[in-house]
Amino acid sequence: MHFEKDLGIKDKSVSLKEKLQQLNSSIEINSFSLEISEKNISKFKESDVLVDCLDNFHTRYLLNEFSLREKIPLVHAAVEAYYGQITTIIPEKTPCIKCLFPNMPDKKEAFPIIGPTCGVVGSVEAMEVIKVLTGVGETLSGKLLIVDLKCMEFETINFKRKEDCSVCSSYF
Ligand SMILES: [Zn+2]
């Protein structure tokens, strides 16, 4: 979605909006170039679904809390090198991101990204979003899909809500 001519010139949000509009001119896109914080996250209150394509856990935790507070489903995905993971959080029904990752992982300055991993994991994440929006099919709620493209293995594990989760236990 980003071409060499865009690098260092355009914000990712602007570049992405342009490409998507060239793919389908009938869709309406509102793009925001901002770093999500507790102060501005309420901008996304009207969302039908939140899609986590983030590269850090600090903002991911913020999004998780916002999802629970506003009762907006959250589709989480993350990638690194050959590996990826996807799950769907349905507020007041499923465990949350903090149940799954109770401790903030160490922040990495840089980590390898391989295009095809983003393609595979991003497509699965998009499928989850379609299922959440249409209510058709079974989502990965309460399940974590782990994608290992180095060994070409896909594994789904069930995970439970942490009874004492610092984020979601007050919503149950
Ligand atoms: Zn939780």
Backbone and ligand atoms as CSV (ligand in chain L), in Angstrom:
chain,resi,resn,atom,element,x,y,z
A,1,MET,N,N,0.808,-1.203,0.000
A,1,MET,CA,C,0.000,0.000,0.000
A,1,MET,C,C,0.855,1.272,0.000
A,2,HIS,N,N,2.119,1.136,0.313
A,2,HIS,CA,C,2.994,2.306,0.302
A,2,HIS,C,C,4.091,2.113,-0.743
A,3,PHE,N,N,4.246,3.109,-1.614
A,3,PHE,CA,C,5.227,3.010,-2.686
A,3,PHE,C,C,6.476,3.822,-2.337
A,4,GLU,N,N,7.577,3.552,-3.062
A,4,GLU,CA,C,8.828,4.270,-2.790
A,4,GLU,C,C,8.633,5.784,-2.831
A,5,LYS,N,N,7.803,6.251,-3.759
A,5,LYS,CA,C,7.624,7.699,-3.903
A,5,LYS,C,C,6.908,8.326,-2.696
A,6,ASP,N,N,6.287,7.500,-1.876
A,6,ASP,CA,C,5.588,8.014,-0.690
A,6,ASP,C,C,6.506,8.127,0.526
A,7,LEU,N,N,7.604,7.339,0.488
A,7,LEU,CA,C,8.447,7.223,1.682
A,7,LEU,C,C,9.062,8.559,2.071
A,8,GLY,N,N,8.882,8.901,3.330
A,8,GLY,CA,C,9.456,10.145,3.853
A,8,GLY,C,C,8.716,11.390,3.392
A,9,ILE,N,N,7.691,11.226,2.560
A,9,ILE,CA,C,6.953,12.373,2.005
A,9,ILE,C,C,5.566,12.458,2.655
A,10,LYS,N,N,4.897,11.313,2.700
A,10,LYS,CA,C,3.512,11.313,3.170
A,10,LYS,C,C,3.360,10.508,4.447
A,11,ASP,N,N,2.401,10.942,5.275
A,11,ASP,CA,C,2.032,10.128,6.430
A,11,ASP,C,C,1.459,8.816,5.916
A,12,LYS,N,N,1.655,7.754,6.676
A,12,LYS,CA,C,1.107,6.452,6.270
A,12,LYS,C,C,-0.404,6.532,6.070
A,13,SER,N,N,-1.079,7.281,6.948
A,13,SER,CA,C,-2.545,7.367,6.864
A,13,SER,C,C,-2.984,8.023,5.554
A,14,VAL,N,N,-2.220,9.025,5.107
A,14,VAL,CA,C,-2.552,9.727,3.863
A,14,VAL,C,C,-2.272,8.814,2.668
A,15,SER,N,N,-1.110,8.189,2.696
A,15,SER,CA,C,-0.711,7.281,1.626
A,15,SER,C,C,-1.718,6.136,1.486
A,16,LEU,N,N,-2.133,5.592,2.613
A,16,LEU,CA,C,-3.082,4.468,2.605
A,16,LEU,C,C,-4.449,4.909,2.077
A,17,LYS,N,N,-4.890,6.068,2.526
A,17,LYS,CA,C,-6.184,6.577,2.071
A,17,LYS,C,C,-6.186,6.739,0.544
A,18,GLU,N,N,-5.109,7.285,0.012
A,18,GLU,CA,C,-5.009,7.488,-1.449
A,18,GLU,C,C,-5.095,6.161,-2.203
A,19,LYS,N,N,-4.380,5.172,-1.715
A,19,LYS,CA,C,-4.359,3.882,-2.414
A,19,LYS,C,C,-5.735,3.216,-2.359
A,20,LEU,N,N,-6.360,3.259,-1.167
A,20,LEU,CA,C,-7.670,2.614,-1.012
A,20,LEU,C,C,-8.716,3.304,-1.877
A,21,GLN,N,N,-8.612,4.623,-2.003
A,21,GLN,CA,C,-9.573,5.345,-2.846
A,21,GLN,C,C,-9.381,5.017,-4.320
A,22,GLN,N,N,-8.132,4.705,-4.700
A,22,GLN,CA,C,-7.893,4.285,-6.080
A,22,GLN,C,C,-8.450,2.886,-6.330
A,23,LEU,N,N,-8.477,2.068,-5.282
A,23,LEU,CA,C,-9.051,0.719,-5.416
A,23,LEU,C,C,-10.568,0.774,-5.503
A,24,ASN,N,N,-11.172,1.659,-4.702
A,24,ASN,CA,C,-12.636,1.731,-4.646
A,24,ASN,C,C,-13.052,3.163,-4.308
A,25,SER,N,N,-13.470,3.882,-5.339
A,25,SER,CA,C,-13.772,5.310,-5.147
A,25,SER,C,C,-15.105,5.527,-4.428
A,26,SER,N,N,-15.886,4.463,-4.228
A,26,SER,CA,C,-17.196,4.659,-3.591
A,26,SER,C,C,-17.136,4.559,-2.063
A,27,ILE,N,N,-15.992,4.205,-1.525
A,27,ILE,CA,C,-15.925,4.118,-0.061
A,27,ILE,C,C,-15.510,5.459,0.533
A,28,GLU,N,N,-16.051,5.753,1.715
A,28,GLU,CA,C,-15.713,7.004,2.401
A,28,GLU,C,C,-14.673,6.673,3.468
A,29,ILE,N,N,-13.556,7.372,3.407
A,29,ILE,CA,C,-12.462,7.094,4.346
A,29,ILE,C,C,-12.146,8.355,5.149
A,30,ASN,N,N,-12.120,8.221,6.458
A,30,ASN,CA,C,-11.649,9.316,7.313
A,30,ASN,C,C,-10.306,8.880,7.860
A,31,SER,N,N,-9.248,9.593,7.534
A,31,SER,CA,C,-7.939,9.187,8.045
A,31,SER,C,C,-7.477,10.181,9.103
A,32,PHE,N,N,-6.764,9.659,10.083
A,32,PHE,CA,C,-6.238,10.499,11.167
A,32,PHE,C,C,-4.736,10.252,11.268
A,33,SER,N,N,-3.959,11.320,11.315
A,33,SER,CA,C,-2.526,11.179,11.561
A,33,SER,C,C,-2.276,11.597,12.997
A,34,LEU,N,N,-2.347,10.652,13.885
A,34,LEU,CA,C,-2.138,10.989,15.286
A,34,LEU,C,C,-1.621,9.796,16.070
A,35,GLU,N,N,-0.970,10.128,17.178
A,35,GLU,CA,C,-0.512,9.089,18.083
A,35,GLU,C,C,-1.635,8.892,19.093
A,36,ILE,N,N,-2.187,7.685,19.165
A,36,ILE,CA,C,-3.339,7.451,20.039
A,36,ILE,C,C,-2.932,7.598,21.504
A,37,SER,N,N,-3.718,8.375,22.232
A,37,SER,CA,C,-3.463,8.573,23.658
A,37,SER,C,C,-4.793,8.541,24.399
A,38,GLU,N,N,-4.722,8.583,25.736
A,38,GLU,CA,C,-5.953,8.603,26.535
A,38,GLU,C,C,-6.796,9.833,26.207
A,39,LYS,N,N,-6.115,10.911,25.801
A,39,LYS,CA,C,-6.829,12.167,25.527
A,39,LYS,C,C,-7.613,12.135,24.221
A,40,ASN,N,N,-7.062,11.482,23.199
A,40,ASN,CA,C,-7.732,11.568,21.890
A,40,ASN,C,C,-8.453,10.282,21.460
A,41,ILE,N,N,-8.367,9.240,22.265
A,41,ILE,CA,C,-8.928,7.957,21.827
A,41,ILE,C,C,-10.455,8.026,21.682
A,42,SER,N,N,-11.088,8.985,22.373
A,42,SER,CA,C,-12.558,9.096,22.282
A,42,SER,C,C,-13.030,9.462,20.874
A,43,LYS,N,N,-12.120,9.916,20.015
A,43,LYS,CA,C,-12.435,10.165,18.597
A,43,LYS,C,C,-13.054,8.937,17.936
A,44,PHE,N,N,-12.718,7.757,18.463
A,44,PHE,CA,C,-13.115,6.512,17.811
A,44,PHE,C,C,-14.351,5.871,18.459
A,45,LYS,N,N,-15.056,6.679,19.241
A,45,LYS,CA,C,-16.233,6.215,19.984
A,45,LYS,C,C,-17.348,5.668,19.099
A,46,GLU,N,N,-17.478,6.216,17.907
A,46,GLU,CA,C,-18.575,5.818,17.016
A,46,GLU,C,C,-18.239,4.572,16.186
A,47,SER,N,N,-17.083,3.984,16.440
A,47,SER,CA,C,-16.648,2.840,15.621
A,47,SER,C,C,-17.515,1.608,15.868
A,48,ASP,N,N,-17.702,0.800,14.831
A,48,ASP,CA,C,-18.415,-0.474,14.956
A,48,ASP,C,C,-17.460,-1.575,15.389
A,49,VAL,N,N,-16.203,-1.413,15.019
A,49,VAL,CA,C,-15.183,-2.395,15.396
A,49,VAL,C,C,-13.833,-1.664,15.449
A,50,LEU,N,N,-12.990,-2.098,16.369
A,50,LEU,CA,C,-11.637,-1.540,16.464
A,50,LEU,C,C,-10.675,-2.581,15.900
A,51,VAL,N,N,-9.725,-2.153,15.103
A,51,VAL,CA,C,-8.796,-3.085,14.467
A,51,VAL,C,C,-7.372,-2.727,14.900
A,52,ASP,N,N,-6.788,-3.614,15.657
A,52,ASP,CA,C,-5.446,-3.394,16.201
A,52,ASP,C,C,-4.397,-3.869,15.197
A,53,CYS,N,N,-3.744,-2.883,14.565
A,53,CYS,CA,C,-2.609,-3.177,13.673
A,53,CYS,C,C,-1.397,-2.462,14.265
A,54,LEU,N,N,-1.348,-2.371,15.567
A,54,LEU,CA,C,-0.345,-1.552,16.256
A,54,LEU,C,C,1.000,-2.257,16.348
A,55,ASP,N,N,2.015,-1.466,16.650
A,55,ASP,CA,C,3.353,-2.033,16.786
A,55,ASP,C,C,3.871,-1.942,18.222
A,56,ASN,N,N,2.964,-1.604,19.172
A,56,ASN,CA,C,3.445,-1.529,20.556
A,56,ASN,C,C,2.327,-1.846,21.548
A,57,PHE,N,N,2.732,-2.382,22.703
A,57,PHE,CA,C,1.754,-2.826,23.691
A,57,PHE,C,C,1.161,-1.699,24.509
A,58,HIS,N,N,1.873,-0.605,24.643
A,58,HIS,CA,C,1.329,0.524,25.408
A,58,HIS,C,C,0.004,0.976,24.774
A,59,THR,N,N,0.021,1.216,23.470
A,59,THR,CA,C,-1.186,1.672,22.771
A,59,THR,C,C,-2.208,0.543,22.672
A,60,ARG,N,N,-1.721,-0.681,22.555
A,60,ARG,CA,C,-2.612,-1.851,22.482
A,60,ARG,C,C,-3.434,-1.971,23.774
A,61,TYR,N,N,-2.808,-1.751,24.914
A,61,TYR,CA,C,-3.521,-1.785,26.199
A,61,TYR,C,C,-4.557,-0.663,26.265
A,62,LEU,N,N,-4.197,0.504,25.755
A,62,LEU,CA,C,-5.139,1.636,25.713
A,62,LEU,C,C,-6.379,1.271,24.901
A,63,LEU,N,N,-6.133,0.669,23.754
A,63,LEU,CA,C,-7.215,0.265,22.846
A,63,LEU,C,C,-8.095,-0.802,23.507
A,64,ASN,N,N,-7.459,-1.714,24.229
A,64,ASN,CA,C,-8.179,-2.774,24.940
A,64,ASN,C,C,-9.123,-2.178,25.987
A,65,GLU,N,N,-8.619,-1.227,26.778
A,65,GLU,CA,C,-9.444,-0.580,27.810
A,65,GLU,C,C,-10.596,0.196,27.172
A,66,PHE,N,N,-10.290,0.872,26.077
A,66,PHE,CA,C,-11.305,1.654,25.355
A,66,PHE,C,C,-12.394,0.734,24.804
A,67,SER,N,N,-11.977,-0.383,24.246
A,67,SER,CA,C,-12.919,-1.375,23.702
A,67,SER,C,C,-13.897,-1.848,24.779
A,68,LEU,N,N,-13.372,-2.135,25.964
A,68,LEU,CA,C,-14.228,-2.611,27.068
A,68,LEU,C,C,-15.144,-1.502,27.561
A,69,ARG,N,N,-14.579,-0.309,27.724
A,69,ARG,CA,C,-15.353,0.825,28.251
A,69,ARG,C,C,-16.505,1.181,27.320
A,70,GLU,N,N,-16.219,1.182,26.011
A,70,GLU,CA,C,-17.228,1.605,25.022
A,70,GLU,C,C,-18.003,0.424,24.435
A,71,LYS,N,N,-17.643,-0.780,24.870
A,71,LYS,CA,C,-18.301,-2.007,24.379
A,71,LYS,C,C,-18.222,-2.131,22.856
A,72,ILE,N,N,-17.028,-1.898,22.341
A,72,ILE,CA,C,-16.793,-2.025,20.895
A,72,ILE,C,C,-15.858,-3.223,20.681
A,73,PRO,N,N,-16.256,-4.180,19.832
A,73,PRO,CA,C,-15.372,-5.329,19.597
A,73,PRO,C,C,-13.994,-4.888,19.083
A,74,LEU,N,N,-12.998,-5.667,19.455
A,74,LEU,CA,C,-11.614,-5.348,19.081
A,74,LEU,C,C,-10.983,-6.576,18.425
A,75,VAL,N,N,-10.492,-6.398,17.217
A,75,VAL,CA,C,-9.763,-7.487,16.550
A,75,VAL,C,C,-8.276,-7.163,16.677
A,76,HIS,N,N,-7.562,-8.077,17.309
A,76,HIS,CA,C,-6.130,-7.867,17.567
A,76,HIS,C,C,-5.294,-8.728,16.626
A,77,ALA,N,N,-4.251,-8.128,16.076
A,77,ALA,CA,C,-3.258,-8.911,15.325
A,77,ALA,C,C,-1.894,-8.284,15.540
A,78,ALA,N,N,-0.887,-9.122,15.499
A,78,ALA,CA,C,0.488,-8.639,15.613
A,78,ALA,C,C,1.377,-9.545,14.777
A,79,VAL,N,N,2.436,-8.963,14.241
A,79,VAL,CA,C,3.376,-9.745,13.431
A,79,VAL,C,C,4.818,-9.423,13.817
A,80,GLU,N,N,5.661,-10.398,13.613
A,80,GLU,CA,C,7.106,-10.188,13.716
A,80,GLU,C,C,7.775,-11.287,12.900
A,81,ALA,N,N,8.585,-10.866,11.965
A,81,ALA,CA,C,9.308,-11.805,11.097
A,81,ALA,C,C,8.352,-12.830,10.470
A,82,TYR,N,N,8.533,-14.118,10.793
A,82,TYR,CA,C,7.699,-15.178,10.190
A,82,TYR,C,C,6.430,-15.455,10.991
A,83,TYR,N,N,6.244,-14.747,12.088
A,83,TYR,CA,C,5.203,-15.125,13.042
A,83,TYR,C,C,4.104,-14.077,13.172
A,84,GLY,N,N,2.915,-14.576,13.488
A,84,GLY,CA,C,1.808,-13.661,13.713
A,84,GLY,C,C,0.799,-14.265,14.663
A,85,GLN,N,N,-0.086,-13.433,15.178
A,85,GLN,CA,C,-1.143,-13.902,16.077
A,85,GLN,C,C,-2.375,-13.038,15.877
A,86,ILE,N,N,-3.528,-13.671,16.044
A,86,ILE,CA,C,-4.793,-12.950,15.851
A,86,ILE,C,C,-5.795,-13.457,16.885
A,87,THR,N,N,-6.576,-12.526,17.440
A,87,THR,CA,C,-7.716,-12.896,18.273
A,87,THR,C,C,-8.768,-11.796,18.189
A,88,THR,N,N,-9.988,-12.114,18.627
A,88,THR,CA,C,-11.072,-11.125,18.632
A,88,THR,C,C,-11.627,-11.000,20.040
A,89,ILE,N,N,-11.696,-9.770,20.501
A,89,ILE,CA,C,-12.208,-9.489,21.847
A,89,ILE,C,C,-13.642,-8.967,21.723
A,90,ILE,N,N,-14.566,-9.648,22.362
A,90,ILE,CA,C,-15.954,-9.170,22.423
A,90,ILE,C,C,-16.196,-8.727,23.866
A,91,PRO,N,N,-16.342,-7.415,24.096
A,91,PRO,CA,C,-16.476,-6.917,25.472
A,91,PRO,C,C,-17.604,-7.603,26.234
A,92,GLU,N,N,-17.322,-7.908,27.493
A,92,GLU,CA,C,-18.246,-8.563,28.426
A,92,GLU,C,C,-18.574,-10.001,28.042
A,93,LYS,N,N,-17.907,-10.523,27.032
A,93,LYS,CA,C,-18.141,-11.925,26.651
A,93,LYS,C,C,-16.846,-12.736,26.686
A,94,THR,N,N,-15.776,-12.151,26.164
A,94,THR,CA,C,-14.535,-12.926,26.027
A,94,THR,C,C,-13.449,-12.346,26.935
A,95,PRO,N,N,-12.365,-13.106,27.105
A,95,PRO,CA,C,-11.216,-12.529,27.796
A,95,PRO,C,C,-10.692,-11.321,27.006
A,96,CYS,N,N,-9.934,-10.474,27.666
A,96,CYS,CA,C,-9.404,-9.281,26.983
A,96,CYS,C,C,-7.914,-9.441,26.690
A,97,ILE,N,N,-7.345,-8.420,26.077
A,97,ILE,CA,C,-5.912,-8.457,25.730
A,97,ILE,C,C,-5.043,-8.599,26.985
A,98,LYS,N,N,-5.486,-7.948,28.062
A,98,LYS,CA,C,-4.701,-7.980,29.309
A,98,LYS,C,C,-4.770,-9.369,29.966
A,99,CYS,N,N,-5.869,-10.097,29.747
A,99,CYS,CA,C,-5.951,-11.491,30.238
A,99,CYS,C,C,-4.907,-12.342,29.507
A,100,LEU,N,N,-4.772,-12.045,28.225
A,100,LEU,CA,C,-3.858,-12.817,27.379
A,100,LEU,C,C,-2.400,-12.430,27.609
A,101,PHE,N,N,-2.176,-11.131,27.749
A,101,PHE,CA,C,-0.811,-10.617,27.971
A,101,PHE,C,C,-0.826,-9.735,29.216
A,102,PRO,N,N,-0.819,-10.348,30.420
A,102,PRO,CA,C,-0.935,-9.553,31.649
A,102,PRO,C,C,0.238,-8.606,31.877
A,103,ASN,N,N,1.403,-8.973,31.375
A,103,ASN,CA,C,2.586,-8.126,31.591
A,103,ASN,C,C,3.039,-7.506,30.281
A,104,MET,N,N,3.325,-6.234,30.356
A,104,MET,CA,C,3.770,-5.506,29.160
A,104,MET,C,C,5.095,-6.103,28.665
A,105,PRO,N,N,5.098,-6.632,27.424
A,105,PRO,CA,C,6.374,-7.147,26.897
A,105,PRO,C,C,7.375,-6.004,26.742
A,106,ASP,N,N,8.657,-6.343,26.800
A,106,ASP,CA,C,9.691,-5.317,26.628
A,106,ASP,C,C,9.513,-4.640,25.284
A,107,LYS,N,N,9.688,-3.332,25.291
A,107,LYS,CA,C,9.541,-2.581,24.048
A,107,LYS,C,C,10.779,-2.777,23.182
A,108,LYS,N,N,10.534,-3.164,21.932
A,108,LYS,CA,C,11.656,-3.362,21.021
A,108,LYS,C,C,11.805,-2.128,20.152
A,109,GLU,N,N,13.024,-1.672,19.987
A,109,GLU,CA,C,13.268,-0.493,19.160
A,109,GLU,C,C,12.939,-0.793,17.696
A,110,ALA,N,N,13.333,-1.989,17.269
A,110,ALA,CA,C,13.068,-2.393,15.886
A,110,ALA,C,C,12.922,-3.905,15.850
A,111,PHE,N,N,12.050,-4.387,14.983
A,111,PHE,CA,C,11.924,-5.837,14.812
A,111,PHE,C,C,11.620,-6.120,13.342
A,112,PRO,N,N,12.045,-7.312,12.877
A,112,PRO,CA,C,11.891,-7.591,11.449
A,112,PRO,C,C,10.432,-7.796,11.023
A,113,ILE,N,N,10.116,-7.261,9.865
A,113,ILE,CA,C,8.783,-7.413,9.283
A,113,ILE,C,C,8.969,-7.986,7.876
A,114,ILE,N,N,8.206,-9.019,7.554
A,114,ILE,CA,C,8.269,-9.610,6.213
A,114,ILE,C,C,6.903,-9.442,5.565
A,115,GLY,N,N,6.885,-8.865,4.393
A,115,GLY,CA,C,5.629,-8.549,3.705
A,115,GLY,C,C,4.607,-9.672,3.695
A,116,PRO,N,N,4.982,-10.881,3.262
A,116,PRO,CA,C,3.992,-11.966,3.202
A,116,PRO,C,C,3.372,-12.290,4.558
A,117,THR,N,N,4.120,-12.144,5.663
A,117,THR,CA,C,3.536,-12.390,6.989
A,117,THR,C,C,2.408,-11.386,7.228
A,118,CYS,N,N,2.674,-10.122,6.904
A,118,CYS,CA,C,1.638,-9.087,7.055
A,118,CYS,C,C,0.454,-9.410,6.159
A,119,GLY,N,N,0.724,-9.918,4.953
A,119,GLY,CA,C,-0.349,-10.255,4.020
A,119,GLY,C,C,-1.253,-11.340,4.568
A,120,VAL,N,N,-0.639,-12.420,5.069
A,120,VAL,CA,C,-1.421,-13.552,5.600
A,120,VAL,C,C,-2.188,-13.128,6.852
A,121,VAL,N,N,-1.471,-12.549,7.813
A,121,VAL,CA,C,-2.094,-12.195,9.094
A,121,VAL,C,C,-3.112,-11.067,8.897
A,122,GLY,N,N,-2.781,-10.102,8.035
A,122,GLY,CA,C,-3.701,-8.995,7.756
A,122,GLY,C,C,-4.987,-9.495,7.106
A,123,SER,N,N,-4.876,-10.479,6.223
A,123,SER,CA,C,-6.077,-11.026,5.570
A,123,SER,C,C,-6.953,-11.775,6.570
A,124,VAL,N,N,-6.331,-12.534,7.470
A,124,VAL,CA,C,-7.108,-13.240,8.501
A,124,VAL,C,C,-7.786,-12.209,9.400
A,125,GLU,N,N,-7.060,-11.154,9.744
A,125,GLU,CA,C,-7.630,-10.103,10.590
A,125,GLU,C,C,-8.823,-9.439,9.890
A,126,ALA,N,N,-8.684,-9.158,8.594
A,126,ALA,CA,C,-9.780,-8.551,7.820
A,126,ALA,C,C,-10.994,-9.475,7.808
A,127,MET,N,N,-10.742,-10.791,7.707
A,127,MET,CA,C,-11.845,-11.768,7.730
A,127,MET,C,C,-12.564,-11.722,9.065
A,128,GLU,N,N,-11.804,-11.592,10.140
A,128,GLU,CA,C,-12.405,-11.464,11.471
A,128,GLU,C,C,-13.301,-10.231,11.541
A,129,VAL,N,N,-12.823,-9.119,10.983
A,129,VAL,CA,C,-13.598,-7.872,11.002
A,129,VAL,C,C,-14.914,-8.071,10.247
A,130,ILE,N,N,-14.859,-8.725,9.098
A,130,ILE,CA,C,-16.083,-8.989,8.316
A,130,ILE,C,C,-17.056,-9.837,9.134
A,131,LYS,N,N,-16.538,-10.847,9.828
A,131,LYS,CA,C,-17.403,-11.709,10.636
A,131,LYS,C,C,-18.027,-10.950,11.801
A,132,VAL,N,N,-17.233,-10.100,12.451
A,132,VAL,CA,C,-17.768,-9.297,13.563
A,132,VAL,C,C,-18.879,-8.386,13.041
A,133,LEU,N,N,-18.648,-7.748,11.890
A,133,LEU,CA,C,-19.622,-6.785,11.350
A,133,LEU,C,C,-20.894,-7.464,10.836
A,134,THR,N,N,-20.743,-8.641,10.240
A,134,THR,CA,C,-21.920,-9.302,9.649
A,134,THR,C,C,-22.579,-10.277,10.608
A,135,GLY,N,N,-21.834,-10.723,11.624
A,135,GLY,CA,C,-22.377,-11.722,12.545
A,135,GLY,C,C,-22.443,-13.108,11.921
A,136,VAL,N,N,-21.815,-13.281,10.775
A,136,VAL,CA,C,-21.829,-14.580,10.084
A,136,VAL,C,C,-20.486,-15.280,10.314
A,137,GLY,N,N,-20.563,-16.549,10.705
A,137,GLY,CA,C,-19.348,-17.339,10.876
A,137,GLY,C,C,-18.846,-17.289,12.308
A,138,GLU,N,N,-17.811,-18.071,12.563
A,138,GLU,CA,C,-17.253,-18.174,13.913
A,138,GLU,C,C,-15.978,-17.353,14.006
A,139,THR,N,N,-15.934,-16.462,14.974
A,139,THR,CA,C,-14.728,-15.617,15.115
A,139,THR,C,C,-13.714,-16.299,16.041
A,140,LEU,N,N,-12.572,-15.679,16.161
A,140,LEU,CA,C,-11.528,-16.178,17.050
A,140,LEU,C,C,-11.708,-15.614,18.466
A,141,SER,N,N,-12.947,-15.436,18.903
A,141,SER,CA,C,-13.156,-14.909,20.255
A,141,SER,C,C,-12.823,-15.993,21.282
A,142,GLY,N,N,-11.981,-15.628,22.243
A,142,GLY,CA,C,-11.525,-16.600,23.240
A,142,GLY,C,C,-10.485,-17.567,22.715
A,143,LYS,N,N,-10.072,-17.332,21.481
A,143,LYS,CA,C,-9.054,-18.199,20.864
A,143,LYS,C,C,-7.955,-17.327,20.271
A,144,LEU,N,N,-6.744,-17.829,20.343
A,144,LEU,CA,C,-5.625,-17.119,19.719
A,144,LEU,C,C,-5.099,-17.981,18.584
A,145,LEU,N,N,-5.134,-17.424,17.387
A,145,LEU,CA,C,-4.543,-18.127,16.241
A,145,LEU,C,C,-3.085,-17.717,16.149
A,146,ILE,N,N,-2.212,-18.717,16.198
A,146,ILE,CA,C,-0.775,-18.453,16.101
A,146,ILE,C,C,-0.305,-18.943,14.737
A,147,VAL,N,N,0.299,-18.045,13.995
A,147,VAL,CA,C,0.737,-18.346,12.634
A,147,VAL,C,C,2.262,-18.415,12.625
A,148,ASP,N,N,2.774,-19.542,12.197
A,148,ASP,CA,C,4.221,-19.724,12.095
A,148,ASP,C,C,4.539,-20.044,10.633
A,149,LEU,N,N,4.926,-19.030,9.889
A,149,LEU,CA,C,5.159,-19.227,8.459
A,149,LEU,C,C,6.547,-19.793,8.168
A,150,LYS,N,N,7.395,-19.874,9.195
A,150,LYS,CA,C,8.709,-20.485,9.000
A,150,LYS,C,C,8.537,-21.998,8.875
A,151,CYS,N,N,7.663,-22.557,9.761
A,151,CYS,CA,C,7.383,-24.003,9.721
A,151,CYS,C,C,6.067,-24.277,9.002
A,152,MET,N,N,5.388,-23.211,8.533
A,152,MET,CA,C,4.094,-23.292,7.874
A,152,MET,C,C,3.086,-24.031,8.748
A,153,GLU,N,N,2.976,-23.555,9.985
A,153,GLU,CA,C,2.019,-24.138,10.929
A,153,GLU,C,C,1.053,-23.086,11.439
A,154,PHE,N,N,-0.218,-23.482,11.525
A,154,PHE,CA,C,-1.263,-22.628,12.083
A,154,PHE,C,C,-1.830,-23.374,13.283
A,155,GLU,N,N,-1.827,-22.731,14.426
A,155,GLU,CA,C,-2.329,-23.391,15.630
A,155,GLU,C,C,-3.290,-22.454,16.349
A,156,THR,N,N,-4.414,-23.001,16.819
A,156,THR,CA,C,-5.356,-22.184,17.578
A,156,THR,C,C,-5.396,-22.678,19.012
A,157,ILE,N,N,-5.183,-21.771,19.956
A,157,ILE,CA,C,-5.262,-22.164,21.367
A,157,ILE,C,C,-6.410,-21.399,22.039
A,158,ASN,N,N,-7.090,-22.071,22.957
A,158,ASN,CA,C,-8.152,-21.410,23.724
A,158,ASN,C,C,-7.511,-20.701,24.900
A,159,PHE,N,N,-8.015,-19.548,25.244
A,159,PHE,CA,C,-7.534,-18.900,26.467
A,159,PHE,C,C,-8.720,-18.393,27.267
A,160,LYS,N,N,-8.511,-18.385,28.589
A,160,LYS,CA,C,-9.618,-18.037,29.492
A,160,LYS,C,C,-9.415,-16.654,30.086
A,161,ARG,N,N,-10.514,-16.112,30.587
A,161,ARG,CA,C,-10.460,-14.836,31.260
A,161,ARG,C,C,-9.730,-15.017,32.592
A,162,LYS,N,N,-8.877,-14.045,32.924
A,162,LYS,CA,C,-8.218,-14.061,34.234
A,162,LYS,C,C,-9.210,-13.477,35.227
A,163,GLU,N,N,-9.583,-14.253,36.218
A,163,GLU,CA,C,-10.594,-13.794,37.187
A,163,GLU,C,C,-10.225,-12.440,37.795
A,164,ASP,N,N,-8.918,-12.253,38.031
A,164,ASP,CA,C,-8.480,-11.016,38.671
A,164,ASP,C,C,-7.860,-10.022,37.678
A,165,CYS,N,N,-8.266,-10.126,36.410
A,165,CYS,CA,C,-7.702,-9.236,35.388
A,165,CYS,C,C,-7.921,-7.781,35.810
A,166,SER,N,N,-6.848,-6.988,35.746
A,166,SER,CA,C,-6.933,-5.596,36.208
A,166,SER,C,C,-7.785,-4.740,35.290
A,167,VAL,N,N,-8.077,-5.216,34.093
A,167,VAL,CA,C,-8.856,-4.411,33.152
A,167,VAL,C,C,-10.302,-4.902,33.030
A,168,CYS,N,N,-10.503,-6.173,32.705
A,168,CYS,CA,C,-11.870,-6.600,32.348
A,168,CYS,C,C,-12.685,-7.132,33.519
A,169,SER,N,N,-12.046,-7.452,34.670
A,169,SER,CA,C,-12.824,-8.083,35.755
A,169,SER,C,C,-13.944,-7.169,36.256
A,170,SER,N,N,-13.795,-5.849,36.123
A,170,SER,CA,C,-14.860,-4.949,36.600
A,170,SER,C,C,-16.038,-4.875,35.618
A,171,TYR,N,N,-15.890,-5.488,34.453
A,171,TYR,CA,C,-16.979,-5.456,33.456
A,171,TYR,C,C,-17.827,-6.728,33.489
A,172,PHE,N,N,-17.424,-7.695,34.309
A,172,PHE,CA,C,-18.185,-8.961,34.352
A,172,PHE,C,C,-19.038,-9.052,35.597
L,1,ZN,ZN,ZN,-8.988,-9.152,30.974
